Amino acid sequence: MAHQSTIVENGMTYNVTEFDHTAQEIDDTVSNLGGASTPQGAIAALGAGVRPNLLVNPFFKINQRGKASYTGIVPTVDCWESSSATLTVQVTDDGVLLSGTGFDYLKNYIESPEQYNGKTITVSALVKNPGGQFRINLYNESKRASNYFNIPASSDWVIISGTIHGLQVSDGDLLEFLLYPGGGVSGQTATAQVMAVKMEEGENQTLGYIDSSGNPVLLERPDPLEELKCKRLQLILPQGESLNYAPIGSGYILGASARILIPTPIKMRTNPTLGFINGSIGGLSILTTTDLAIPTAVSHINALEYGVSINFVIPSEARNESPCTLRCTTGYAFLNANIV
């Protein structure tokens, strides 16, 4: 601690601050706190709070589609989508390994970005990019406005970060968090390992730091509710030969309509659409105790607190008012409430 005192010099009295401990004692205390030389190290040593991450699936751990690798303009791990036919996203124990050329990128859309208008926002990523320059970008697709930050090639783990003061976002804008393994360098082909990313309000990043041995230390921790956050946006329904006869939902038939409720672990972000990873709606089956109907279309879909209600159009000869069950045969479906 310290206290206020005064000294007299050349007949003049001055206010001074005197420390209650010697310089050596202060040094010893800092050393006991881990000798933190960065704000992030001090946060770790003190056990101080870490600001919330505004991204969903920032550690790339939720992968409902279940593939080990994705190539091309496709959805990849939950909430992350590839932008280029030449980008490959490999799922690893340390996040994702991105391989692509200069302007290939992996993107994550920010929900309701207008709430951050005028605020100070810091973006960061923990990466190892031996192949060339690496870039992160907070991009306003509607305004075509970029806030990007680059780092040179590194064979060691590094943290790239940058702060945007007074972010400009309007209602209806599409705000994306982008990762460029090729760093926006035309013709550069590179590979980068990305362990974790963060978008947060305020100055300086609280994602993590690199310790004195060169090892990454994450201050951010995986959210135990991350899977629910992802399933609020997208829910993959049972798929694969071993699940072909698994019930997906149940309901009843009324005229030429099968009214099915599919239970969900969380209310979806908005009324979803029914998409297909493989096959089409004709690969679904609706069974009663005596009949089987193949749906031809969706006439209505609604997100409820406890599930998603879907009205399927079916052949009119199906038995009226019969209880029924929905299952997949060759059509592997998902409920899509993603931002875009």
Secondary structure, DSSP 8 states (H G I E B T S, - for coil): -EEEEEEEETTEEEEEEEESS-HHHHHHHHHHTT---SHHHHHHHHT-------SSSTT----TT--SEEESSSB-STT-EE--TT-EEEEETTEEEEEEETT--EEEE-SSGGGGTT--EEEEEEEEETTS-EEEEEEETTTTEEEEEEE--EEEEEEEEEEESS----TT--EEEEEETTTT-TT-EEEEEEEEEEEEESSS--SEEE-TTS-EEESS---TTHHHHHHHHEEE---SGGGTT-EEEEEEEETTEEEEEEE-SS--SS--EEEEEES-GGGEEEE-SS-EE---EEEEEEE-SSEEEEEEE--TTS-TT-EEEEEESS-EEEEE----
